[in-house]
Amino acid sequence: MCGRYSIVPKKIKGNSRAAGLIKKALKEGLYNVAPSQQLPVMTNVQPNSIQFFSWGLQPFWAKDAKAVKRSINARAETLTEKPSFRNLLKSKRCLVPADGFYEWQVTNHGKVPYRILLKNEELFSFAGLWDEWLDKSTGEVLHTYTIITTEANDLVKPIHDRMPVLLSPDAEELWLDEHQTQEELISLLKPYKADDMKAYPISQLVNSPTNNIPEIINSL
């Protein structure tokens, strides 16, 4: 799964669609992003702008805000089997910018957090799905998203058996392309190349989402 990640605009580099937009939209570093927060995404409806959606998908058909558990992740392998995800795959896809994500390795001495990122430390995007939910009592529209996960690559596997789907700049464009078929979209949802990534252990400070500080991304 993917339950935490980071976006640090001062460190952002790269030529992806997301990189240029994030530098303009995000002024403060987000070192310890957690579910339910309002976070930047780029949707297939507004691909050239940053919008802030809540992390944790609230399906449009939910009767009220607490009727269903909001999904922070969606498994790539079963997207087409679940009606809610299958429909979103066709019409509501998004990019979720990040510069690293966190996973916890289970050891004999407890869980050890790791930061996982690209070797070149460039910004990337997770493949995501989004939805909008209408609160009929207030008329307020809630925009939410989920991050798609896949099986772990050889780098991540010793830490965790799942990882988020990272998209290359070319794959970002295809993910937002309205003309891609379902089969073409599904083909993008694969583990990122392990040789282009790195991982290192970090402080237990990341365990609490209230800790949004630069020290979190430092290597031990």
C-alpha positions as CSV (number, residue, x, y, z in Angstrom):
1,M,0.0,0.0,0.0
2,C,0.9,3.6,0.0
3,G,0.0,5.5,3.2
4,R,2.5,8.4,3.3
5,Y,4.6,10.5,0.9
6,S,6.3,13.8,0.5
7,I,6.4,16.8,-1.8
8,V,9.1,19.3,-1.3
9,P,8.9,22.2,-3.9
10,K,12.4,23.6,-3.1
11,K,13.9,20.3,-4.2
12,I,11.8,19.7,-7.2
13,K,13.5,19.2,-10.5
14,G,12.6,17.4,-13.7
15,N,10.7,18.1,-16.9
16,S,7.4,16.3,-16.1
17,R,4.0,18.0,-16.4
18,A,3.8,18.0,-12.6
19,A,7.2,19.5,-11.9
20,G,6.5,22.9,-13.4
21,L,3.0,23.2,-12.0
22,I,3.9,22.2,-8.4
23,K,6.7,24.8,-8.2
24,K,4.1,27.5,-8.8
25,A,1.3,26.0,-6.7
26,L,3.1,24.8,-3.6
27,K,5.1,27.2,-1.4
28,E,5.7,25.0,1.7
29,G,7.3,21.6,1.8
30,L,5.0,18.7,2.7
31,Y,7.4,16.2,4.3
32,N,4.8,13.8,5.8
33,V,1.7,13.7,3.7
34,A,-1.1,11.6,5.2
35,P,-4.7,10.5,4.3
36,S,-7.6,13.0,4.6
37,Q,-5.3,16.0,3.9
38,Q,-6.0,18.4,1.0
39,L,-3.3,17.7,-1.5
40,P,-2.3,18.6,-5.1
41,V,-3.4,16.6,-8.1
42,M,-3.8,17.1,-11.8
43,T,-6.9,15.6,-13.4
44,N,-7.8,14.5,-16.9
45,V,-10.5,17.2,-16.8
46,Q,-8.0,20.0,-15.9
47,P,-4.6,18.6,-16.9
48,N,-2.8,22.0,-17.0
49,S,-3.6,23.1,-13.5
50,I,-3.2,22.0,-9.9
51,Q,-6.3,21.3,-7.8
52,F,-6.3,20.3,-4.1
53,F,-8.4,17.2,-3.4
54,S,-8.7,15.1,-0.2
55,W,-6.7,11.9,-0.1
56,G,-9.1,9.0,0.4
57,L,-11.7,8.2,-2.2
58,Q,-15.3,9.1,-1.3
59,P,-17.5,7.4,-4.0
60,F,-20.2,9.6,-5.5
61,W,-22.9,7.0,-4.5
62,A,-22.2,7.1,-0.7
63,K,-25.3,8.2,1.2
64,D,-23.3,10.2,3.7
65,A,-19.7,11.1,4.6
66,K,-19.4,8.1,6.9
67,A,-21.3,5.6,4.9
68,V,-18.2,3.9,3.5
69,K,-14.5,3.7,4.4
70,R,-12.6,6.0,2.2
71,S,-10.0,4.2,0.0
72,I,-6.5,5.7,0.0
73,N,-5.3,3.0,-2.4
74,A,-6.8,0.9,-5.3
75,R,-5.1,-2.3,-6.4
76,A,-4.1,-2.2,-10.1
77,E,-4.9,-5.9,-10.5
78,T,-8.6,-5.5,-9.6
79,L,-9.5,-2.1,-11.0
80,T,-11.6,-3.6,-13.8
81,E,-13.4,-5.9,-11.4
82,K,-14.9,-3.3,-9.1
83,P,-17.6,-1.1,-10.7
84,S,-16.7,2.0,-8.8
85,F,-13.0,1.9,-9.8
86,R,-13.8,0.6,-13.4
87,N,-15.9,3.6,-14.1
88,L,-13.4,6.0,-12.7
89,L,-10.7,4.4,-14.8
90,K,-12.7,5.4,-17.9
91,S,-13.5,9.0,-16.9
92,K,-11.7,10.3,-13.8
93,R,-8.0,9.7,-13.7
94,C,-5.4,12.0,-12.0
95,L,-1.7,12.5,-11.4
96,V,-0.6,12.7,-7.8
97,P,2.8,14.5,-7.6
98,A,5.4,13.4,-5.1
99,D,9.2,13.3,-4.7
100,G,9.3,10.3,-2.4
101,F,7.1,7.8,-0.5
102,Y,7.4,5.9,2.8
103,E,7.1,2.2,3.7
104,W,7.8,0.3,6.9
105,Q,9.9,-2.8,6.9
106,V,9.0,-5.4,9.6
107,T,12.1,-6.5,11.5
108,N,12.8,-8.3,14.8
109,H,13.3,-4.9,16.4
110,G,10.1,-3.4,15.2
111,K,9.0,-1.6,12.1
112,V,11.7,0.5,10.3
113,P,10.5,3.4,8.1
114,Y,12.2,3.9,4.7
115,R,12.1,6.7,2.2
116,I,11.8,5.5,-1.4
117,L,12.5,7.8,-4.4
118,L,14.1,8.1,-7.8
119,K,17.9,8.0,-8.0
120,N,17.9,11.3,-9.7
121,E,15.6,12.7,-7.0
122,E,13.3,14.2,-9.6
123,L,9.6,14.8,-9.0
124,F,7.3,12.0,-10.3
125,S,3.6,11.3,-10.2
126,F,1.5,8.4,-8.8
127,A,-1.3,7.1,-11.0
128,G,-4.6,8.0,-9.3
129,L,-8.3,8.0,-9.6
130,W,-10.6,10.8,-8.4
131,D,-14.3,11.3,-7.7
132,E,-16.7,14.0,-6.5
133,W,-19.4,13.5,-3.8
134,L,-22.3,15.8,-3.2
135,D,-23.4,16.5,0.4
136,K,-27.1,16.9,-0.2
137,S,-27.6,18.6,3.2
138,T,-25.3,21.5,2.4
139,G,-24.8,21.4,-1.3
140,E,-21.0,21.1,-0.8
141,V,-19.0,19.1,-3.3
142,L,-16.2,17.0,-1.9
143,H,-13.4,16.1,-4.3
144,T,-11.3,13.1,-3.3
145,Y,-8.7,10.7,-4.8
146,T,-7.0,7.4,-4.4
147,I,-3.5,6.2,-5.3
148,I,-3.2,3.0,-7.5
149,T,-0.8,0.3,-6.2
150,T,0.9,-2.7,-7.8
151,E,3.3,-5.4,-6.8
152,A,6.6,-4.3,-5.4
153,N,9.7,-4.2,-7.6
154,D,13.0,-5.7,-6.5
155,L,14.1,-2.6,-4.6
156,V,10.8,-2.2,-2.6
157,K,10.1,-5.9,-2.1
158,P,12.4,-6.4,0.9
159,I,10.6,-3.5,2.6
160,H,7.0,-4.1,1.5
161,D,5.1,-6.3,-0.9
162,R,3.2,-3.5,-2.6
163,M,4.2,-0.1,-4.0
164,P,2.4,2.8,-5.6
165,V,2.3,3.1,-9.4
166,L,4.9,5.7,-10.4
167,L,4.5,7.2,-13.9
168,S,7.3,8.4,-16.1
169,P,6.8,11.8,-17.8
170,D,5.6,10.0,-21.0
171,A,3.3,7.8,-19.0
172,E,1.8,10.8,-17.3
173,E,0.6,12.2,-20.6
174,L,-0.9,8.9,-21.6
175,W,-2.7,8.5,-18.2
176,L,-4.5,11.8,-18.7
177,D,-5.2,11.2,-22.4
178,E,-8.9,10.9,-23.1
179,H,-8.3,8.7,-26.1
180,Q,-6.5,5.8,-24.4
181,T,-8.4,2.5,-24.2
182,Q,-8.9,0.6,-21.0
183,E,-6.3,-1.9,-22.0
184,E,-3.7,0.8,-22.8
185,L,-4.3,2.5,-19.4
186,I,-4.0,-0.8,-17.5
187,S,-0.7,-1.5,-19.3
188,L,0.8,1.6,-17.6
189,L,0.0,0.2,-14.1
190,K,3.2,-1.8,-13.5
191,P,6.1,-1.6,-11.0
192,Y,8.6,1.2,-11.7
193,K,12.1,0.1,-12.8
194,A,14.0,-0.8,-9.7
195,D,17.4,0.3,-11.1
196,D,16.1,3.9,-11.3
197,M,15.1,4.0,-7.7
198,K,16.8,4.1,-4.3
199,A,15.7,3.7,-0.6
200,Y,17.1,4.5,2.8
201,P,16.0,4.2,6.4
202,I,14.7,7.3,8.1
203,S,13.7,8.6,11.5
204,Q,10.7,7.2,13.4
205,L,9.5,10.9,13.3
206,V,7.6,9.9,10.2
207,N,5.3,7.6,12.3
208,S,3.2,10.6,13.4
209,P,1.5,12.7,10.6
210,T,1.7,15.7,12.9
211,N,5.5,15.8,12.2
212,N,5.8,17.8,9.0
213,I,9.5,18.7,9.3
214,P,12.6,18.5,7.0
215,E,14.3,16.1,9.4
216,I,11.9,13.4,8.3
217,I,13.6,12.9,4.9
218,N,17.1,12.7,6.3
219,S,18.9,9.4,6.1
220,L,19.9,7.7,9.3
